[in-house]
Amino acid sequence: MQLFLLRHGDAEPFRTDDASRALTPAGEEQSNRAGKFLQSRGVQPDLIFHSPLLRAKQTASLIHTRFPSAAMKETEHLTPSSDQRQLLQEFNGTGYRNAFFCVGHEPFLSALISFLTTGSRNAHIAFGTGSLACLHISLPFEPESGKLLWLLPNEMLRMEG
């Protein structure tokens, strides 16, 4: 199974209500660039998971325009302070076995990569805004069930287009 992870695009500056920070025009462009990159490579996700925070919802919605047959699912298990084990339980309960797409935040996504590949959340992984990663997962989803295939900063995606 393939697991694609995307950190939301650039968002408005921090404010008291972090959950309502929207994408900037640059963030929308980053999100569209990631979707175009995956679409050009024949990716066919079954499901697009996203956090409930506005910037992640907007990013997921832009990705969904490229993959309209994929189901969309909001989960609180993709927020910055979530526990990766809860998300893995949710993945295992879906029944899908082709490809998942997750739109989330830091430090959660880099800790998820670390947890899936090493069993620890302690690897230091640079996962900037708009970055995209692909992991191969040996099912079921559990610690050390993943192999990081690639991680591209959004700047590299710009070079592809």
C-alpha positions as CSV (number, residue, x, y, z in Angstrom):
1,M,0.0,0.0,0.0
2,Q,1.1,3.6,-0.7
3,L,0.7,6.3,1.9
4,F,1.1,9.9,0.6
5,L,1.6,12.7,3.2
6,L,1.2,16.3,2.4
7,R,1.8,19.2,4.8
8,H,-0.8,21.9,4.1
9,G,0.2,24.8,2.0
10,D,1.3,28.2,3.3
11,A,-1.3,29.7,5.6
12,E,-2.2,33.1,7.1
13,P,0.0,34.2,10.0
14,F,-0.6,32.7,13.4
15,R,-3.4,34.2,15.4
16,T,-5.4,33.3,18.5
17,D,-7.7,30.9,16.7
18,D,-5.1,28.7,14.9
19,A,-7.8,26.3,13.6
20,S,-9.3,29.0,11.3
21,R,-6.1,30.0,9.5
22,A,-6.7,29.9,5.8
23,L,-4.4,29.1,2.9
24,T,-2.7,32.1,1.2
25,P,-2.7,32.3,-2.6
26,A,0.9,30.8,-2.4
27,G,-0.5,27.9,-0.3
28,E,-3.2,27.2,-2.8
29,E,-0.5,27.1,-5.5
30,Q,1.6,24.7,-3.5
31,S,-1.4,22.4,-2.9
32,N,-2.3,22.4,-6.6
33,R,1.3,21.7,-7.5
34,A,1.3,18.6,-5.3
35,G,-1.9,17.3,-6.8
36,K,-0.7,17.9,-10.3
37,F,2.6,16.1,-9.5
38,L,0.8,13.0,-8.2
39,Q,-1.8,13.0,-10.9
40,S,0.9,13.1,-13.6
41,R,2.4,9.9,-12.0
42,G,-0.8,8.0,-12.1
43,V,-1.5,7.9,-8.4
44,Q,-5.1,6.8,-7.6
45,P,-5.8,7.3,-3.9
46,D,-8.8,5.5,-2.3
47,L,-9.2,8.0,0.5
48,I,-8.0,11.5,1.3
49,F,-7.7,12.1,5.1
50,H,-7.4,15.6,6.4
51,S,-7.3,17.3,9.8
52,P,-10.2,19.5,10.9
53,L,-8.0,22.7,10.7
54,L,-9.1,25.0,7.9
55,R,-5.8,25.1,6.1
56,A,-5.7,21.3,5.9
57,K,-9.3,21.1,4.8
58,Q,-8.6,23.6,2.0
59,T,-5.5,21.8,0.9
60,A,-7.4,18.4,0.8
61,S,-10.2,20.0,-1.2
62,L,-7.7,21.2,-3.8
63,I,-6.2,17.7,-4.0
64,H,-9.6,16.2,-4.3
65,T,-10.3,18.1,-7.5
66,R,-7.6,16.0,-9.1
67,F,-8.9,12.8,-7.6
68,P,-12.7,13.1,-7.5
69,S,-13.2,9.4,-7.1
70,A,-11.3,9.3,-3.8
71,A,-13.4,9.5,-0.6
72,M,-12.7,12.4,1.8
73,K,-12.5,11.9,5.5
74,E,-11.8,14.4,8.2
75,T,-10.0,13.1,11.3
76,E,-8.9,14.7,14.5
77,H,-6.0,12.2,14.5
78,L,-4.1,14.4,12.0
79,T,-3.8,17.5,14.2
80,P,-0.4,18.7,15.3
81,S,-0.5,17.2,18.8
82,S,-2.3,13.9,17.9
83,D,-1.0,10.4,18.7
84,Q,0.1,8.6,15.6
85,R,-1.2,5.2,17.0
86,Q,-4.7,6.5,16.8
87,L,-4.4,7.4,13.2
88,L,-2.9,3.9,12.4
89,Q,-6.0,2.3,14.1
90,E,-8.2,4.5,11.9
91,F,-6.3,3.5,8.8
92,N,-6.6,-0.2,9.6
93,G,-10.3,0.1,10.1
94,T,-11.0,1.5,6.6
95,G,-10.8,-1.6,4.5
96,Y,-9.0,0.3,1.7
97,R,-5.8,-1.3,0.5
98,N,-4.5,0.7,-2.5
99,A,-3.4,4.2,-1.5
100,F,-4.2,6.8,1.2
101,F,-3.5,10.5,1.1
102,C,-3.1,12.5,4.3
103,V,-3.1,16.3,4.7
104,G,-1.8,17.4,8.0
105,H,0.6,19.5,10.1
106,E,3.9,19.5,11.8
107,P,5.3,18.1,14.0
108,F,2.7,15.3,13.5
109,L,3.7,14.3,9.9
110,S,7.4,14.0,10.5
111,A,6.8,12.0,13.7
112,L,4.4,9.8,11.7
113,I,7.1,9.1,9.1
114,S,9.6,8.3,11.9
115,F,7.1,6.1,13.7
116,L,6.1,4.1,10.6
117,T,9.7,3.6,9.5
118,T,11.6,3.2,12.8
119,G,9.0,2.5,15.5
120,S,10.2,5.7,17.2
121,R,9.0,9.3,16.8
122,N,12.5,10.7,17.3
123,A,13.9,10.9,13.8
124,H,14.6,14.4,12.7
125,I,12.8,14.9,9.4
126,A,12.5,18.2,7.6
127,F,8.9,18.4,6.4
128,G,8.3,22.0,5.3
129,T,5.1,23.6,4.2
130,G,3.7,22.0,1.0
131,S,6.2,19.1,1.2
132,L,5.0,15.7,-0.1
133,A,6.2,12.3,1.0
134,C,5.5,8.7,-0.2
135,L,5.8,5.6,2.0
136,H,5.3,2.0,1.1
137,I,3.4,0.3,3.9
138,S,3.3,-3.4,4.7
139,L,-0.2,-4.0,6.1
140,P,-1.5,-3.7,8.7
141,F,-0.4,-0.2,9.6
142,E,1.8,-0.4,12.6
143,P,5.2,0.9,13.9
144,E,8.0,-0.1,11.6
145,S,5.6,-1.2,8.8
146,G,6.7,1.6,6.4
147,K,9.5,2.4,4.1
148,L,10.1,6.0,3.1
149,L,10.3,6.0,-0.7
150,W,10.7,9.8,-1.2
151,L,10.2,13.1,0.4
152,L,10.0,16.2,-1.8
153,P,10.0,19.8,-0.6
154,N,7.5,22.0,-2.5
155,E,10.4,23.8,-4.2
156,M,11.3,20.5,-6.0
157,L,7.7,20.1,-7.1
158,R,7.9,23.5,-8.7
159,M,10.8,22.3,-10.8
160,E,8.7,19.4,-12.0
161,G,5.9,21.6,-13.4
